[in-house]
């Protein structure tokens, strides 16, 4: 088989590039729980050039969040898409309150009033009058809070401010409750060669929902560029000491991570692919509902990531839906 360059965002009727662009890194520095949660310093002009290159190479899906740089990611994305809004499918997220002056996330809020406020702010930063996919960013919510947010999001669809809605969560049971809302068409889950998510993928298959895949390159580990001697600065989310970072500790790859990469390097690079292209190809082969959204800070990363769609079929043809390497 071959992979289409476009996939549907669930039942929404929205078509997007099979591989999207994750816009966390281009938000620049910001803090979560007092620790850096960005990917180091950025060059906004370079970010804009990278987005323009992505459009030229056929990418249409761009996933941001108001948390990324406390709004800066959305602002840069809006600047890059000025005059080209119709070429893009914009997904963004809300749910973390923030202080833009301090560049810090403060708490969480998904109340109906905040849903409307957050949407209005994102629309302004993005320079658009509608958002294609608005997602709850907070991964775990009580049922009553999730339902209230769901009802508020449905009203935003009815008013034309958003086209569809989703939730960034790895809790398949919680996501299944949201299917009762007619415009709930997507989940955003962590998915990579090292972190499978079969329960969520099964839900997406049954409900015809899209699976946007965050951390598809295991926070860069699956690019193959890290060794046991690699050290990232504390200004990088991977070096900041967050407990939830999987493959790095205090900026250093976990001892077993480089060895795991070497064990599958030949598989990932079969057919002349880069390790990143092989890792994204695995996700595309994993389910027809997946849309990986690797991050980027440079044109080189965009070129590498967007080489995956045309080569993904080699993975399935030679290896099937091989999940031996999922952790």
Steps between C-alpha positions, in 0.01 A plus 500: 500500500598865481411774741280787394654837568172605664283356773164592647466655843240250608139571414559873460540495122829686540789361293855562619850392408581155637796652682447828679730750662516516880547862609612454863867579436437822306325647804836560661577501874230474767460341843290217642517444876793742506704293253572572132239332280616624161771378267752779547544826315339553162528724198153614395612582146635148464175358639303691236732375225458143625121532494509640147721209393260254658215650298706478182574133571132421546442519874168655597452397865656722768444418867562769761375592850454820694736351761796485261698810585181630667356588161819560304467182290155606384623851422788372285273251325248774426775720360624221274150422373405862427347503154515118486234403753312287247813287447507382861307291749558662840473291814565658837438426867389673821458423867815636669476849644813709456683823571638624166724755672670235713478242219356254752212255515302545821210256537227330298154618403248339261189675629251614232590867551869422463439288189349803326769738629784270394350451155466876451864554601625224269300636207661841548854365524451273199352784295200296391127495554476122545705211639476166324557284809492628858620249760496479878866499608452367854538123479296395806169656601207405722202384297288803587774744398559315173127503422464871573799578280356276229171686501683836480707375207188386317365856529821629342437268204145627471623861500758426229804582713630143473430217255571198721624413847726249669694413815869448565489199733633147528193385695297300247209444739467874563522574127229241431257702713549800273381320187144591601575855385443520122805713422749305712708363216860469622725397784861596542699215649865422557600244237837384373705192426586504871150580634204326342138588583278211385196585714473852360563382145225240540263776616591715200437209264159423654385861514668630183702751698841638413807427710744792500829366628714710733860406571515276191881515508522435877604861569771473235644169614376325185695737277803288591719801572545444875773290659577401857726808519233750390402769752222756453489831693256564784327758278371208289190314624699176476763636735276687744430213738133433422404154631271430203778524240542137392828457318726760665601570857661833584582553135667164445350210304398213726777237483286252310361747244793522253532121506132464414549733205795300373300179529243630250709740292518260204123457509433875520741586219393226256415635156742790535305681771641704786426368852236772544331407173496135602347584837228712339442231239434252782226727635342539157499122461362449850151630417320687220378743767843626611645843423843543663597857587880513546646822631740725312724803541678502164447445131724192515270334751197581286663342194591188695157458659308551179704235319305232688163476317641373172719244669268366768367220281840332505462446873167323472597302191813359663405492863122513534356674804802401708456607865795313648680826573223680687566569863 
